[in-house]
């Protein structure tokens, strides 16, 4: 089962499983609420095909979304934001197991040229994370930065 970590009922972080959570987290469990969730919900958030809506004591509510990038500038801004967050995490977590996946994903993101990927007739009709997966890359979502 996957894990969602909450701070005051807001989704804070996610982990694919308990082992990943334990080996990568940088905070005490006592500060957050931990909830086991389905792999489907985890993948929905990881790949940006779902958004978190709310939670109860034992369940979460998500909503399906369809990501679409109509403009290269929007995709570039999203890539730049990801690169900043991912690089900052790696800088202070070099010893964590997740670091190697992040470095591979960062290297992939650096190869993307949004101008050649998106034009007026061809928007990117999926999330960046889904695009990466379709290219054989394991994406790392911001929420996975434990």
Phi, psi and omega in degrees: 000147178275170184230134170248138180247130184241146171236114181051049178068007175258138178296124182254309182210166177224155175217143182294331180196175184297320181298314179296318178301308184297323186274351183238346186290151181236031184209155177284141180303329186296342181275349187225161174261130182252134180225129174284135181227170180286157175298327178299314178294318178302309182296326177299317178287314182304315184266008179055043173253354176221154171240149177283132180252305183197176176215157170248193178298328187233354184225159173240157175242127176236166177228135177293142176226157175244113179279145179206130175249110179273336185235137178301325181296324178294316178295318179299316178299320179292318177298313181300319178297317179297314180301317180298309182296315182295315180295321178297318180296315181299320182304323183255003183226038185302333184272354183282145180302328182292341185304316182296320177297320181295316179300317178297318180292318177301315179299321176296313181301324180293340180273347184282128173250101184303329182293325178275341181275328185233134170216180185305325183270344186227081174289160173277114188265034179201168177289159176300321180294320177292320176302314179300314179301318179296338178267006179085016181255140175272109180285158174237114179280148178311321182295343179275355181280081185291000000 
